[in-house]
C-alpha cells in the first residue's frame, strides 16, 4: 500500500491492528497483503475530570539526621548508603541538605 490513502477513491485508509489489514473508509477497498509497516496512532482528548494534575513536589522518603550542611549551615539532612567500593569495605554514606539540596558523601 502506498501512503495512507485509497488507491481507488483517494479516501483515508483505516488500519485494523488485529487483522493487520488496511481498509478504505469510503469504498471498502482493501489492498492485498498485510499492512505490517503501518503504525496506528490516536490522540485522545481528556475531560477535566480525567486529567491528572502533575505537581512538582519532592516527596520525603529518605530518613533525616542531624548533620550540618557545609553550604548553608542547615542542621538537618537526608541520608542514604551505597556500597561504592569492594564488598569488604564499609558503605559510603550520602547526605542531602533538607534546605538547599546540597549533596555530599562520607566514606
N, C-alpha and C positions, 0 to 999 in steps of 0.2 A: 504494500500500500504506500503510495506516495503522498506524504503530508497527512493532514487531519481532515481533509475534505473529500467528499464522494466524487469518484471519477465519472459518474453518470450525470448527476444533477448539481453537483457543487455544494451540497448542504454539508453541515458539520457531521463528522463521523462520531459515533458513540462507542466507547470501549466497554466490553463485558469482560471483566478481570477473571471471572470463574471459567469461562469458556475460552479465554484468550482469543477472542474474535472482535472485530470492529464491524459495526453496522451503521448504515446511513440513517440519520434521524428523520429524514423526509421520505425517501422512496424505499427504504429497507434493503438496499443493495449491500452485499457483504462480499468483500474480495476473498479470493481463495488463499488458503494458508492461514497460519496463526499470526496474531499480532504480538510477537514476542518482544519487539523493540519499543513498544509503546508503554508509557507510564501514565496512569490515571492520577491526576491531581485535582483536589477540590478545596476551595476556600470556604470555610464555614463561618458564618456570622453568628455571634453570640448575643443574647439578650442581656440586659443589665443584671438580671438575677443569675445568669450563668457565668458572668465574668469573674475571674479570680483576681483579687487585689494582691499585688506584689509589694511588699514593704521592705525597705532597705533597713533592716533592723538586725543587729547582731544578737544571736541567742546565746546566752551564757550557759555553756555546758561543761566548761572546764572548772576544776576546783580553784579557789582563791587562797593565797597565802600572804603573810606579812613579809614583803620583800620590797626594798626601796629601789625605785627606778632611777637610774643614773642620769636620765634626760630631764625629767620634770620633778623628781624628788617625791612623787606619789608613793605611799607606803603599802599599796596593795597590788598584787599581780596574779594573773592566771598562771598555772604551770602544767607541764606535761613532760613525760620522759620518753626517750627513744634509745635503742641500742645502736649507737652510731659507729662503734669500733668492734673489735672482736668480742666474742661471747665471754671470754674470761676477764674482761674489763668491765667496770661499772657503767651504768647507763648515763647518758647526757641529759641533764635537766634543763628544759627550756622555760623561759618566762615571757609573759606579755603584760605590759602595764595596763591596768584597768582604765586609766585616764587618757593616756596619749598613744596607746597601742605600740609603744616601742618594744622591740623584742631583743632578748639576749639569752645566752646559754652559760651554764656552769658545768664543767666536766667532772 
